[in-house]
């Protein structure tokens, strides 16, 4: 894992996620929300990137 944090401007989110998703339709992903008050929470685990 990288320690680099990417904070894109909201206006670029669509293009960013389109680029990220390209060619990864069947790859499993895990979405984790990081929160200092509640701790790290897994929101989705090993789900297909795109259905």
BELQUI-V318300 format. One line per field, one symbol per residue. ss: DSSP state (H for helix, E for strand, - for the rest). phi: phi as a letter, one per 30 degrees, with the letter a starting at -180 (. if undefined). psi: psi as a letter, one per 40 degrees, with the letter a starting at -180 (. if undefined). A space follows every 10 residues. Layout:
ss: ???
phi: ???
psi: ???
This chain:
ss: ---------H HHHHHHHHHH H------EEE EEE------- EEEEEEEE-- -
phi: .ccdccbdde dceedddddd deicecddbb cbccbddcid bdcabhcdeb c
psi: iiehhhgiid eedddddddd dhefdehiih hhhhhddeih hhdhhfiidh .
